[in-house]
């Protein structure tokens, strides 16, 4: 009996540890509080020495070298674009160059000239230039999903959906009228990128190559449901369910990934007699969501035939 108790206790500890380590969305470290004035002052000095030649002393992308670029350097004072960008994103661009975040290589890496502390000081200074003004907490941490697949093009939802605020349904237009969300056609991408980044960004050049060959972009699928399950996006969109409810904070992901289905942690907890919350995007998770919505006055179906027919 003692050995069984010890074994069950060890199994329970393993299950709880696995559950704690299996958070659905893995966010990076939260940004710091308001920077010290000394850091802002040091960041300004570093910016004027390293960055102003391209971005200009005022940060508006009008430095002495700006005219030599096919795409004008970013206006770092535009708070509408800059404020939602996480500190980790900006530090990564400064230290490792534009390609580290899917941007053009005309933004070179400064790792040999700045360390991480100095890069954060530059970011602290840039935050003071933003109009409308930057508010602490406005830029949420980057979310990284372990095992997220590498895509044929480095498409950053963090830039498109996060910084520029492009609505999900602009690219995934089929979600409002059909069972699947769908993917944007190459023509939809070219609507913006026929001009934007076309001359100096290798990732955008790939879009042009698919367009010229009249080939679709072979995106790697991230979210899927079993063949015996019917999941209509249209009904959920019309019910006002936010995309992030099922897909997570995509607007904070460099590369979209998903951690779905049954997990070892959940199975172990059930094995020892506990009832943990259903893992995301499993049948139990969906049914629980429908029940919660119905308590708020919705009419979400609970009949098996709603999804399995």
C-alpha positions in Angstrom: 0.0 0.0 0.0 2.8 2.4 0.9 4.5 1.8 -2.5 1.2 2.6 -4.3 0.7 5.7 -2.3 4.2 6.8 -3.1 3.7 6.1 -6.8 0.5 8.0 -6.9 2.0 10.9 -5.1 4.9 11.0 -7.6 2.5 10.7 -10.5 0.4 13.6 -9.1 3.6 15.8 -8.7 4.6 15.0 -12.2 1.2 15.9 -13.5 1.0 19.2 -11.7 4.6 20.1 -12.8 3.7 19.2 -16.4 0.5 21.2 -16.3 2.4 24.2 -15.0 5.0 23.9 -17.7 2.4 23.6 -20.5 0.9 27.1 -20.6 -0.9 27.6 -23.8 0.8 30.8 -24.8 4.4 31.6 -23.9 4.9 35.3 -23.5 8.3 36.9 -23.3 9.4 38.9 -20.3 7.2 41.8 -19.5 8.5 45.2 -20.4 10.1 47.3 -17.7 8.4 50.1 -15.8 8.9 53.8 -16.8 12.6 54.2 -17.7 14.9 56.2 -15.6 15.7 59.7 -16.9 19.4 58.8 -17.0 18.6 55.9 -19.4 16.6 58.2 -21.6 19.4 60.7 -21.8 22.0 58.0 -22.6 19.6 56.6 -25.2 19.4 60.0 -26.8 23.1 60.3 -27.0 23.4 56.8 -28.5 20.6 57.5 -31.0 22.3 60.7 -32.2 25.6 58.9 -32.6 24.4 55.7 -34.3 20.9 56.2 -35.7 20.3 59.9 -36.7 22.3 59.6 -40.0 19.4 57.6 -41.4 16.4 58.3 -39.1 17.2 62.0 -38.6 17.8 63.9 -35.4 14.0 64.2 -34.9 13.4 60.5 -35.7 11.2 61.2 -38.7 13.2 59.2 -41.2 14.8 62.3 -42.8 18.4 61.8 -41.9 21.3 62.8 -44.3 21.4 59.2 -45.7 17.7 58.7 -46.1 17.5 59.8 -49.7 19.7 56.9 -50.7 17.2 54.2 -49.7 14.6 52.7 -51.9 12.3 52.7 -48.9 12.5 55.7 -46.6 13.7 54.9 -43.1 10.9 54.4 -40.6 9.3 57.5 -38.9 10.1 56.6 -35.3 7.8 59.4 -34.0 4.6 57.8 -35.4 3.0 56.5 -32.2 0.2 54.8 -34.1 2.8 52.4 -35.5 5.5 52.4 -32.9 3.5 52.3 -29.7 2.1 48.8 -30.1 5.6 47.3 -30.9 7.0 45.4 -27.9 10.4 46.4 -26.5 11.8 42.9 -27.4 10.9 43.5 -31.0 12.6 46.8 -31.2 15.7 45.6 -29.3 15.9 42.6 -31.7 15.8 44.9 -34.7 18.5 47.2 -33.3 20.9 44.4 -32.3 20.2 41.9 -35.2 19.0 44.1 -38.0 15.7 44.3 -39.9 15.7 40.7 -41.2 15.5 39.4 -37.7 11.9 40.5 -37.7 11.1 40.1 -41.4 12.0 43.7 -42.3 14.4 45.0 -44.9 18.2 44.5 -44.5 18.7 48.2 -45.0 18.3 48.3 -41.2 21.7 46.8 -40.3 22.6 45.0 -37.1 24.2 47.1 -34.4 25.3 44.3 -32.1 28.9 45.1 -32.7 28.3 48.7 -31.7 25.7 48.4 -28.9 25.0 45.9 -26.2 21.5 44.9 -25.0 21.4 47.5 -22.2 22.3 50.3 -24.7 19.7 49.0 -27.1 17.1 49.2 -24.4 18.2 52.8 -23.6 17.7 53.7 -27.3 14.2 52.2 -27.2 13.5 54.2 -24.0 14.5 57.4 -25.8 12.4 56.5 -28.8 9.3 56.1 -26.6 9.6 59.8 -25.7 9.3 60.8 -29.3 6.0 59.1 -30.1 2.9 61.0 -31.0 0.4 60.2 -29.7 2.5 59.7 -26.6 3.5 56.2 -25.6 1.7 54.9 -22.5 3.4 52.2 -20.2 1.7 48.9 -20.8 0.6 49.8 -24.3 3.1 47.4 -25.9 2.4 43.9 -24.6 5.1 41.2 -24.6 5.9 39.1 -27.6 4.2 35.7 -27.5 6.3 32.7 -28.7 4.9 29.3 -29.4 7.4 26.4 -29.1 7.4 24.4 -32.3 5.7 27.0 -34.4 6.4 26.0 -38.1 8.7 27.8 -40.4 6.7 29.4 -43.2 7.9 30.0 -46.8 7.7 33.7 -46.1 8.5 35.5 -42.8 5.1 37.0 -42.4 4.9 38.7 -39.0 1.4 39.0 -37.5 3.1 41.2 -34.9 3.7 43.8 -37.5 0.6 43.5 -39.6 -2.1 42.8 -37.0 -0.3 44.3 -34.0 1.5 47.4 -35.1 -0.6 48.3 -38.2 -3.8 47.0 -36.7 -5.0 45.2 -39.9 -8.2 43.4 -39.0 -8.1 39.6 -39.1 -11.0 39.5 -41.6 -9.1 41.7 -44.1 -6.8 38.7 -44.9 -9.0 35.9 -43.7 -12.1 37.1 -45.4 -13.7 33.7 -45.8 -14.2 33.4 -42.0 -17.3 35.7 -42.1 -19.0 33.7 -44.8 -17.9 30.1 -44.7 -16.7 27.2 -42.6 -13.0 27.9 -43.0 -11.1 31.2 -42.4 -9.1 30.8 -45.6 -5.8 32.4 -46.5 -5.2 35.6 -48.5 -4.5 35.2 -52.1 -1.2 36.4 -53.5 -3.2 39.1 -55.2 -4.4 40.3 -51.8 -0.8 40.5 -50.6 0.3 42.3 -53.7 -2.4 44.9 -53.1 -0.1 46.5 -50.5 3.3 45.0 -51.4 3.3 45.9 -55.0 4.9 49.0 -53.7 5.6 48.6 -49.9 9.0 46.9 -49.5 9.1 45.7 -53.0 12.6 47.0 -53.8 14.6 46.2 -50.7 12.9 43.4 -48.6 13.8 39.8 -49.7 10.7 38.4 -47.9 8.5 40.7 -49.9 10.4 39.8 -53.1 9.3 36.2 -52.5 5.7 37.3 -52.8 6.5 38.9 -56.1 8.1 35.7 -57.3 5.0 33.7 -56.5 2.9 36.4 -58.2 5.1 36.3 -61.3 4.9 32.5 -61.5 1.1 32.6 -60.8 1.5 30.2 -57.9 -0.1 30.3 -54.5 2.1 30.7 -51.5 2.5 27.2 -49.9 1.8 28.3 -46.3 2.2 25.6 -43.6 -1.1 24.9 -41.9 -1.1 25.6 -38.2 -4.7 25.1 -37.0 -6.8 22.0 -38.1 -9.6 19.9 -36.8 -10.2 16.2 -37.3 -12.0 15.2 -40.5 -15.0 14.0 -38.5 -15.5 17.4 -36.9 -17.4 20.3 -38.5 -16.3 23.7 -37.3 -17.9 26.7 -39.0 -16.0 30.0 -38.7 -19.0 31.9 -40.0 -21.2 31.1 -37.0 -18.6 32.1 -34.5 -17.7 35.3 -36.2 -21.4 36.3 -36.4 -21.7 35.5 -32.7 -19.0 38.0 -32.0 -16.4 35.5 -30.8 -13.0 37.2 -31.0 -10.4 35.4 -33.1 -8.0 35.3 -30.2 -10.4 33.2 -28.2 -9.4 30.2 -30.2 -6.2 31.2 -31.9 -4.5 33.1 -29.0 -2.9 36.5 -29.2 -1.8 36.2 -32.8 -1.2 40.0 -33.0 1.7 39.4 -30.6 3.4 36.5 -32.5 6.3 36.7 -34.8 5.5 33.3 -36.1 2.0 31.8 -35.5 1.9 28.5 -33.7 -0.5 26.4 -31.7 -0.4 24.0 -28.9 -3.7 22.1 -29.0 -5.3 18.7 -28.4 -4.7 16.2 -25.6 -1.7 16.7 -23.3 0.3 14.4 -21.1 -0.3 16.7 -18.1 -4.1 16.6 -18.5 -4.1 12.8 -18.9 -1.9 12.3 -15.8 -4.2 14.5 -13.7 -7.3 12.6 -14.9 -5.4 9.3 -14.1 -5.1 10.3 -10.4 -8.7 11.4 -10.2 -8.5 15.1 -10.7 -10.5 17.1 -13.2 -8.2 19.8 -14.8 -9.6 22.3 -17.3 -9.9 20.8 -20.8 -6.9 21.5 -23.0 -7.5 24.2 -25.7 -9.3 23.3 -28.8 -10.3 19.9 -27.6 -14.0 18.8 -27.5 -14.3 19.4 -23.8 -12.9 22.9 -24.2 -15.4 23.7 -27.0 -18.3 22.3 -25.0 -17.4 24.2 -21.9 -17.2 27.4 -24.0 -20.6 26.8 -25.4 -22.0 26.3 -21.9 -20.4 29.5 -20.7 -21.8 31.4 -23.6 -25.3 30.0 -23.0 -25.2 31.2 -19.4 -24.7 34.7 -20.9 -27.8 34.3 -23.1 -26.3 32.9 -26.2 -27.8 29.9 -28.1 -24.6 27.9 -28.7 -25.5 24.3 -29.7 -24.6 21.4 -27.4 -26.0 18.6 -29.6 -23.4 16.2 -30.9 -24.8 16.6 -34.4 -23.8 20.2 -34.4 -20.2 19.3 -35.0 -20.3 15.7 -35.9 -22.6 15.0 -38.9 
